[in-house]
Amino acid sequence: MATPLSDTPLPQLKTVAVVGLGTMGTGIAEVLARAGREVIGIDISEAAATQAVAALEASTARAVQRERLTEQERGDVLSRFRTFTELAAAADADLVIEVTPESYDIKQQVFRELDAVVRPEAILATGTNALSVTRLAADSARPERVLGLHFFNPAPAMKLVEVVSSVLTSPQAVGAVTDLAIELGKEPVAVGDRPGFVADGLLFGYLNQAAAMYEAKYASREDIDAAMRLGCGLPMGPLALLDLIGVDTARTVLEAMYAESHDRLHAPAPILKQLSEAGLTGRKSGRGFYSYEAPGSATVVRDALTPLEGAALVPGRTVRSVGVAGSGTMASGIAEVFAKAGYEVVLAARSAEKAQAAKARIGKSLSRSVDKGRMTAEAAAQTLDLIAPAGTYDAFADVDLALEAVAEDLAIKQQLFATFDKVCKPGAILATTTSSLPVVACARATSRPQDVIGMHFFNPAPAMKLVEIVRTVLTADDVHATVREVCAKVRKHPVDCGDRAGFIVNALLFPYLNNAIKMVEEHYATLDDIDAAMKLGGGYPMGPFELLDVVGLDVSLAIEKVLHREFRDPGLAPAPLLEHLVAAGCLGRKTGRGFREYARR
């Protein structure tokens, strides 16, 4: 019978065995060796063990070149890493970290063999991100010493480590491993045992939806990935990330998540099964959602689905002057974007005073650009001169493109489009910046729905590169071609999508935010731990709760409701906690309180 951990002094975890020397195992071994631990690397494949040593040699050589290690320190690191092909080599380890393939059979076999090998006080950790730590622990002779230790790839660079407890795990084991993670320079987050834990639990639902969006031919793989990089500041698009993780791995994680949650958002998109079973597992096979130069390569190469560079659309219409309707931040930002590109801009609002105030806001923005050396004072003055404020939409009589950026209210927008229809000349393009309303409903308020299109800019418009171009079933080809040309001239990146709720970015972003709220509702993790997990483990510029408070909880709730109404998926129903906060007037930073409290300005 195993000795209760509480009766045994905590091991110092000086000697660590890593079982499985693939990319992740090798990365973990490097982190440990560089932190002064004796590392026993174990893999049934001699080739994998040899490759792990070579990888560590190459990595430490680069560190010496960059003057992050001395030659002496490099020699010490390499001497602390020894490789073996038998699990018996783990006999002297204080901690064993298992990083074998995501299979219960394989992992349970490893744990059974380790039970017969390691010392009674040794701690056993699994690196799984999809399988139940509790199930693995229950099969062990020492369940109180089994926990999850989930590093992120690449392990030397990524700061997050999720420390996963089962109901059987001893607090002392958790404490010892948490202390080790801190000594390794990592930021440990304590989580309970459920598939995906925090970071992958939120990440894989989002990746799955992106795969389903692509499979439905709603948008191209390039546009989906560009939209999430440029619209959300993510380091990689979701389909490129699926290829990096491995399509087969993603499918395994999602199957495990769905088995527990029965949430349709976690049911693996059929395309993941098709690609997996065809051996198109991503970068490691040389082909997944994209095609790569060679197996293991990160270099994307052209294939049959790659769009032709500069592929000619139908000829567009001439656009010399632009009308922007609205006086808020979005309207003034869009007017600034067009004026900087040399377009004559009519900035119209409900009163001349509001229009003048919006132009003044643009003047301040341009002055900041001058102060930061981004443009000359002369260029700023010329830009401002191109903007003519107006207190009536009659001023749009001669514009070639009329674009509204007013309140996100369908009745208000339809009324404005009816006005555009009356005042704008024949052939003028009429555009809406809506982020969630049906573009076709705006088009139907006019007698020329073929001239209506969505141009969803992101806030702040001068800084954000993305524009979602939303065609309705009635939009004319030359209108679409014109708007793409205009986006290029104003130095924005256009992505094409159809007229359905959320378009690309919000349809993928807001279910992820909603799922983060559900994690807090279920007391699975804290706001701080979830935000830290997504920033450190996913490379997100902001955690979900930081972002919700910035966007505004009322705005977020409205978008969630639109998505739920459009797709009728129970998993998209707004989290009750979000509804309660909005009802209480806690709307985020703008009210001083949302998920967190803020100092009033």
C-alpha positions in Angstrom: 0.0 0.0 0.0 1.3 3.5 -0.9 2.5 5.7 2.0 0.1 8.7 2.5 1.8 11.8 1.2 0.9 13.7 4.3 3.1 11.4 6.3 6.1 11.8 4.0 8.4 14.8 3.6 7.8 16.6 0.3 10.4 15.6 -2.3 12.5 18.5 -3.7 11.8 17.4 -7.3 15.5 17.6 -8.2 15.5 14.7 -10.6 12.7 14.6 -13.2 11.9 11.9 -15.8 10.2 12.9 -19.0 8.4 10.0 -20.8 7.9 10.7 -24.5 10.5 12.7 -26.4 8.4 14.2 -29.1 8.3 18.0 -29.6 6.6 18.7 -26.3 8.6 16.2 -24.2 11.8 17.5 -25.6 10.8 21.1 -24.9 9.8 20.2 -21.3 13.2 18.4 -20.9 15.0 21.6 -22.1 13.1 23.8 -19.6 14.0 21.5 -16.7 17.7 21.0 -17.7 18.2 24.8 -18.1 16.6 25.3 -14.6 19.2 23.0 -13.0 17.3 19.8 -12.8 18.7 16.4 -13.6 16.5 15.2 -16.5 16.0 11.5 -17.5 14.5 11.5 -21.0 12.7 8.2 -21.9 11.3 7.1 -25.2 10.8 3.6 -26.7 12.3 5.0 -29.9 16.1 5.3 -29.9 15.7 7.7 -32.9 13.4 10.0 -30.9 15.9 10.0 -28.0 18.8 10.8 -30.3 16.7 13.5 -32.0 15.9 15.0 -28.5 19.6 15.3 -27.7 20.3 16.9 -31.0 17.4 19.4 -30.5 18.8 20.4 -27.1 22.3 20.7 -28.5 21.0 23.0 -31.3 18.7 25.1 -29.0 21.5 25.7 -26.4 24.0 26.5 -29.3 21.6 29.2 -30.4 21.3 30.5 -26.8 25.1 30.8 -26.7 25.2 32.7 -30.0 22.6 35.1 -28.6 24.6 35.4 -25.4 21.9 34.0 -23.2 24.1 31.1 -22.1 27.9 30.8 -21.8 29.7 27.7 -23.2 30.2 26.5 -19.6 26.5 26.8 -18.8 25.6 25.1 -22.1 27.9 22.2 -21.2 26.2 21.9 -17.8 22.8 21.9 -19.3 23.7 19.1 -21.8 25.3 17.0 -19.0 22.1 17.1 -17.0 20.1 15.5 -19.8 20.4 11.7 -20.3 18.2 9.5 -22.5 17.0 6.0 -22.2 14.6 3.6 -23.9 13.3 1.8 -20.8 10.9 3.1 -18.1 13.1 1.5 -15.5 15.4 4.5 -15.9 12.8 6.5 -14.0 13.5 4.6 -10.7 15.4 7.5 -9.1 13.0 10.3 -10.3 11.3 12.6 -7.8 8.8 13.5 -10.5 7.8 11.8 -13.7 6.1 13.8 -16.5 4.4 11.6 -19.1 4.0 13.2 -22.5 2.9 10.2 -24.7 0.2 10.3 -27.4 -3.4 11.2 -26.4 -4.6 7.6 -25.8 -5.9 6.2 -22.6 -4.5 2.8 -23.5 -1.0 4.1 -24.0 -1.0 6.4 -20.9 -2.5 3.8 -18.6 0.1 1.3 -19.7 2.9 3.8 -18.9 1.4 4.5 -15.5 1.0 0.8 -14.6 4.7 0.2 -15.5 5.8 3.3 -13.6 3.9 2.1 -10.5 6.3 -0.9 -10.4 9.4 1.3 -11.0 9.3 4.6 -9.1 9.9 5.3 -5.4 6.8 5.5 -3.2 7.2 9.2 -2.7 7.6 10.1 -6.4 4.9 12.2 -8.1 3.5 11.2 -11.4 2.2 13.9 -13.8 0.4 13.5 -17.1 0.8 16.1 -19.8 -2.6 15.3 -21.3 -4.8 18.2 -22.5 -7.8 16.1 -23.4 -8.1 13.0 -21.3 -9.4 12.6 -17.7 -6.6 12.9 -15.1 -9.0 11.3 -12.6 -9.4 8.2 -14.8 -5.6 7.9 -15.1 -5.2 8.4 -11.4 -7.9 5.8 -10.4 -6.0 3.1 -12.3 -2.7 4.0 -10.5 -1.5 2.3 -7.4 -0.8 5.8 -6.0 -3.8 8.0 -7.1 -3.0 10.7 -4.5 0.3 11.3 -6.3 -1.1 11.6 -9.8 -1.9 15.0 -11.3 -1.9 16.9 -14.6 0.9 19.2 -15.6 -0.1 20.8 -18.9 2.7 22.7 -20.6 2.0 24.7 -23.8 3.9 24.4 -27.1 6.7 25.5 -27.5 7.4 24.7 -23.8 10.6 26.8 -23.5 8.8 30.0 -24.7 5.3 29.6 -23.3 4.8 30.8 -19.8 1.6 29.0 -18.8 1.5 25.7 -17.0 -1.9 24.3 -16.0 -1.6 22.2 -12.7 -4.6 19.8 -12.8 -5.9 18.2 -9.7 -8.3 15.3 -9.6 -10.6 14.6 -6.6 -7.9 12.1 -5.5 -4.8 14.4 -5.8 -3.0 15.3 -2.6 -2.7 19.0 -1.9 1.0 18.4 -1.1 1.6 17.0 -4.5 -0.1 20.0 -6.1 2.0 22.3 -3.9 5.3 20.6 -4.8 4.6 20.8 -8.6 3.3 24.3 -8.4 6.6 25.4 -6.6 8.6 23.7 -9.3 6.6 25.5 -12.1 7.4 28.8 -10.5 11.1 27.8 -10.2 11.1 27.0 -13.9 10.0 30.6 -14.6 6.5 29.6 -15.5 3.1 30.9 -14.3 1.1 28.0 -12.9 -2.7 28.1 -12.9 -4.5 25.6 -10.7 -7.5 24.0 -12.4 -9.9 21.0 -11.9 -10.1 18.0 -14.1 -12.2 18.4 -17.2 -11.3 18.0 -20.8 -9.3 20.9 -22.2 -8.9 22.5 -18.8 -9.0 26.3 -19.1 -7.0 27.4 -22.1 -7.7 24.5 -24.5 -11.3 24.2 -23.1 -11.9 27.7 -24.5 -9.5 27.5 -27.5 -10.8 24.3 -29.1 -14.4 25.3 -29.2 -13.3 28.4 -31.1 -11.1 26.3 -33.5 -13.9 23.9 -34.0 -16.3 26.6 -35.0 -13.7 28.1 -37.4 -13.4 24.6 -39.1 -17.2 24.4 -39.4 -17.3 27.9 -40.9 -14.8 26.9 -43.5 -16.5 23.6 -44.2 -19.8 25.4 -44.8 -17.9 27.5 -47.4 -19.0 30.7 -45.6 -15.5 32.2 -46.1 -12.1 31.1 -47.5 -9.4 29.7 -45.2 -7.3 32.7 -45.9 -10.1 35.2 -45.0 -11.0 33.3 -41.8 -7.4 33.3 -40.6 -6.8 37.0 -41.7 -10.0 38.1 -40.0 -9.0 36.6 -36.6 -5.4 37.9 -36.8 -6.3 41.4 -37.9 -9.6 41.8 -36.1 -8.6 40.3 -32.7 -4.8 40.6 -32.7 -4.3 36.9 -32.5 -0.8 35.5 -33.3 -2.3 32.9 -35.7 -5.5 32.3 -37.5 -7.6 29.3 -36.3 -7.1 27.1 -39.4 -3.3 27.6 -39.4 -3.3 26.9 -35.7 -5.3 23.6 -36.2 -2.6 22.6 -38.7 0.2 23.4 -36.2 -1.6 21.6 -33.3 -2.5 18.6 -35.6 -5.9 18.1 -37.0 -6.0 14.6 -35.4 -5.0 16.0 -32.0 -7.7 18.6 -32.2 -10.3 16.0 -33.1 -9.3 13.9 -30.1 -9.5 16.9 -27.7 -12.9 17.8 -29.1 -14.3 14.3 -28.8 -13.2 14.2 -25.1 -14.8 17.7 -24.5 -18.1 16.7 -26.3 -18.3 13.4 -24.3 -18.5 15.5 -21.1 -20.3 18.6 -22.2 -22.7 17.4 -24.9 -22.4 20.9 -26.2 -22.8 21.1 -30.0 -20.0 23.7 -30.1 -17.6 20.9 -29.0 -18.9 18.2 -31.5 -16.0 17.9 -33.9 -16.7 19.5 -37.3 -17.0 16.6 -39.8 -14.1 18.1 -41.8 -11.7 17.3 -38.9 -12.6 13.6 -39.2 -12.3 13.7 -43.0 -8.8 15.3 -42.9 -7.6 13.1 -40.0 -8.7 9.8 -41.7 -7.1 10.9 -45.0 -3.8 11.5 -43.1 -4.0 15.2 -43.8 -3.1 16.1 -40.2 -1.5 19.5 -40.7 2.1 20.6 -40.7 3.4 17.3 -39.5 2.1 15.5 -42.6 2.7 18.4 -45.0 -0.9 19.0 -45.6 -4.0 19.9 -43.6 -6.2 23.0 -44.1 -3.2 24.4 -46.0 -0.4 22.7 -48.0 3.2 22.9 -46.8 6.6 22.7 -48.4 7.4 19.4 -46.7 6.2 17.4 -43.7 7.1 19.4 -40.6 7.6 22.6 -42.5 6.0 25.9 -41.5 6.2 27.2 -45.1 2.8 27.3 -46.8 2.8 26.6 -50.5 0.2 27.3 -53.2 -2.4 24.6 -53.8 -5.7 24.3 -55.8 -7.5 26.4 -53.1 -5.0 29.3 -53.0 -6.6 32.5 -54.4 -4.8 34.0 -57.4 -2.9 37.2 -56.6 -4.5 40.2 -58.1 -7.3 38.0 -59.7 -9.4 40.4 -61.7 -12.9 40.8 -60.4 -15.4 42.5 -62.7 -14.6 46.2 -63.4 -15.5 48.4 -60.5 -17.2 51.8 -60.3 -15.3 55.1 -59.9 -15.1 56.4 -56.3 -13.7 59.9 -55.8 -15.9 61.2 -52.9 -17.2 59.4 -49.8 -20.1 60.3 -47.5 -19.9 59.1 -43.9 -23.1 59.3 -41.8 -22.7 59.6 -38.1 -20.8 61.6 -35.5 -19.4 59.0 -33.1 -16.0 57.4 -32.7 -16.6 55.0 -35.5 -17.8 57.6 -38.0 -15.0 60.0 -37.3 -12.4 57.2 -37.5 -13.7 56.0 -40.9 -13.9 59.6 -42.2 -10.2 60.0 -41.1 -9.2 56.8 -42.9 -10.7 57.9 -46.2 -9.4 61.5 -46.0 -5.8 60.2 -45.3 -6.1 58.2 -48.5 -6.9 61.3 -50.5 -10.7 61.0 -50.8 -13.0 64.0 -50.5 -15.2 63.2 -47.5 -18.6 64.6 -46.5 -19.1 63.9 -42.8 -22.8 64.3 -42.1 -24.7 64.1 -38.8 -28.1 65.0 -37.4 -26.9 68.5 -36.8 -24.2 70.8 -38.0 -22.8 71.0 -34.4 -22.4 67.3 -34.2 -20.7 67.1 -37.5 -18.3 69.9 -36.5 -17.6 68.1 -33.2 -16.8 64.9 -35.2 -14.4 66.9 -37.5 -12.7 68.4 -34.4 -12.2 64.9 -33.0 -10.5 64.0 -36.3 -8.3 67.1 -36.0 -7.1 66.0 -32.5 -6.4 62.5 -33.8 -4.3 63.9 -36.7 -2.5 66.1 -34.3 -1.5 63.1 -32.2 -0.2 61.4 -35.4 1.9 64.5 -36.0 3.2 64.5 -32.4 4.2 60.9 -32.8 6.0 61.6 -36.1 3.6 59.5 -38.2 2.7 62.3 -40.5 3.8 65.9 -41.1 1.8 68.9 -40.0 1.3 69.8 -43.7 -0.2 66.4 -44.5 -2.4 66.6 -41.4 -3.8 70.0 -42.5 -4.4 68.7 -46.1 -6.2 65.6 -44.7 -8.5 67.7 -42.5 -9.3 70.1 -45.4 -10.7 67.1 -47.4 -13.4 66.6 -44.7 -16.5 68.8 -45.2 -18.9 68.6 -42.2 -22.7 68.8 -42.9 -25.8 68.9 -40.8 -28.0 67.3 -43.4 -27.7 64.1 -45.5 -28.7 66.2 -48.5 -24.9 66.8 -48.7 -24.5 63.2 -50.0 -26.1 64.2 -53.4 -22.8 63.8 -55.3 -20.9 61.2 -53.3 -19.9 58.0 -55.0 -19.9 55.9 -51.8 -22.3 56.6 -48.9 -21.4 54.8 -45.7 -23.3 54.8 -42.4 -21.8 54.4 -39.0 -24.8 55.2 -36.8 -26.4 53.4 -33.8 -26.6 49.6 -34.1 -30.4 49.7 -34.4 -32.1 48.2 -37.4 -35.0 50.7 -37.5 -32.5 53.7 -37.4 -30.3 52.2 -40.1 -33.3 51.4 -42.4 -34.6 54.9 -42.0 -31.1 56.2 -43.0 -30.9 53.9 -46.0 -34.3 55.2 -47.2 -32.8 58.7 -46.9 -29.7 57.6 -48.9 -32.0 56.2 -51.5 -33.7 59.6 -52.0 -30.6 61.9 -51.9 -27.8 59.8 -53.4 -27.2 59.8 -57.2 -27.9 56.8 -59.3 -24.9 54.4 -59.2 -23.7 55.5 -55.8 -22.7 52.6 -53.5 -24.6 52.5 -50.2 -22.7 50.7 -47.4 -23.4 49.8 -43.7 -20.8 49.3 -41.0 -23.1 47.1 -39.0 -21.4 44.4 -36.9 -24.4 42.2 -36.3 -27.5 43.3 -38.2 -28.7 41.8 -41.6 -27.3 43.9 -44.4 -30.1 42.8 -46.7 -32.7 44.4 -44.3 -30.9 47.7 -44.9 -30.9 47.0 -48.7 -34.6 46.3 -48.7 -35.2 49.8 -47.3 -34.0 51.2 -50.7 -35.2 50.9 -54.3 -31.7 49.8 -55.3 -30.7 46.8 -53.2 -28.0 45.8 -55.8 -26.0 48.8 -54.7 -26.0 48.0 -51.0 -23.1 46.2 -49.2 -21.6 45.8 -45.7 -18.3 47.3 -44.9 -17.6 46.3 -41.3 -14.6 48.4 -40.0 -13.1 47.6 -36.6 -12.5 50.1 -33.8 -10.4 52.2 -33.8 -10.8 52.4 -37.6 -7.5 54.3 -38.2 -5.5 51.6 -36.5 -7.3 48.4 -37.3 -6.4 46.9 -40.7 -9.5 44.6 -41.1 -12.7 45.3 -43.1 -15.3 42.6 -43.4 -17.0 43.0 -46.8 -20.5 41.6 -46.5 -22.4 40.7 -49.8 -26.1 40.1 -49.7 -27.8 37.8 -52.2 -28.8 41.0 -54.1 -25.4 42.8 -54.1 -24.1 43.5 -57.6 -20.7 42.1 -58.6 -19.3 45.5 -59.6 -20.3 46.9 -56.2 -18.3 44.1 -54.5 -15.3 44.7 -56.8 -15.4 48.5 -56.1 -15.4 48.1 -52.4 -12.5 45.7 -52.5 -10.6 48.2 -54.6 -11.4 51.0 -52.2 -10.2 48.9 -49.2 -6.9 48.5 -50.9 -6.6 52.2 -51.5 -7.3 53.0 -47.9 -4.7 50.4 -46.9 -7.2 48.0 -45.3 -7.3 44.2 -45.6 -10.7 43.1 -46.9 -12.2 39.7 -46.2 -15.3 38.4 -47.9 -18.2 36.9 -46.1 -21.9 36.3 -46.4 -24.8 38.2 -44.8 -25.3 36.3 -41.6 -25.1 37.2 -37.9 -21.6 38.0 -36.6 -19.9 37.7 -40.0 -16.5 36.1 -39.4 -15.0 37.7 -36.3 -17.9 38.1 -34.0 -19.4 34.7 -34.9 -16.1 33.1 -33.7 -15.2 35.6 -30.9 -18.4 35.9 -28.9 -19.1 32.2 -28.3 -15.6 31.9 -26.9 -16.3 34.9 -24.6 -19.6 33.4 -23.6 -17.9 30.0 -22.8 -15.4 31.9 -20.6 -18.3 33.4 -18.6 -19.8 29.9 -18.2 -16.5 28.7 -16.7 -16.8 31.3 -14.0 -20.5 30.6 -13.4 -19.6 26.9 -12.8 -16.8 28.0 -10.4 -14.3 26.1 -12.5 -11.7 28.9 -12.6 -11.4 32.5 -11.6 -11.5 35.6 -13.8 -7.8 36.1 -13.2 -6.8 32.5 -14.0 -8.9 32.4 -17.2 -7.5 35.8 -18.4 -3.9 34.6 -17.6 -4.5 31.3 -19.2 -5.6 32.8 -22.5 -2.9 35.4 -22.6 0.0 33.1 -21.6 -1.3 29.9 -23.2 -3.1 31.2 -26.3 -1.1 34.3 -27.0 -4.2 36.5 -26.8 -3.5 40.2 -26.4 -6.3 40.4 -23.8 -8.0 37.9 -21.6 -11.7 37.3 -22.3 -12.9 39.3 -19.2 -10.6 42.2 -19.9 -12.0 42.2 -23.5 -15.6 41.9 -22.4 -15.2 44.9 -20.1 -13.6 47.0 -22.9 -16.2 46.0 -25.5 -19.1 46.7 -23.0 -21.2 44.0 -21.5 -24.4 45.4 -23.0 -22.8 45.3 -26.5 -21.6 41.8 -25.9 -25.0 40.6 -24.7 -26.7 42.1 -27.8 -24.3 40.3 -30.1 -24.8 37.0 -28.2 -28.5 37.3 -28.5 -28.3 38.0 -32.2 -26.0 34.9 -32.7 -28.4 32.7 -30.6 -31.4 34.0 -32.5 -29.8 33.4 -35.9 -28.3 29.9 -35.3 -30.7 28.5 -32.7 -27.9 26.6 -31.0 -28.5 26.2 -27.3 -24.8 26.5 -26.7 -24.9 30.1 -28.0 -27.5 31.2 -25.4 -26.1 34.1 -23.4 -24.6 33.1 -20.1 -27.0 34.1 -17.3 -24.2 35.9 -15.4 -23.8 38.2 -18.4 -27.5 39.0 -18.4 -27.5 39.7 -14.7 -24.6 42.1 -14.8 -26.2 44.0 -17.7 -29.5 44.2 -15.8 -27.6 45.6 -12.8 -26.0 48.3 -15.0 -22.5 46.8 -14.7 -21.5 47.3 -18.3 -17.7 47.3 -18.1 -15.1 50.1 -18.1 -17.6 52.7 -19.3 -19.7 52.4 -16.1 -16.7 51.7 -13.8 -17.8 48.1 -13.1 -18.3 45.0 -15.2 -16.6 41.7 -14.4 -14.0 43.9 -12.6 -14.2 47.3 -10.9 -12.4 50.3 -12.4 -11.5 53.7 -11.1 -13.9 56.3 -12.4 -12.3 59.0 -14.5 
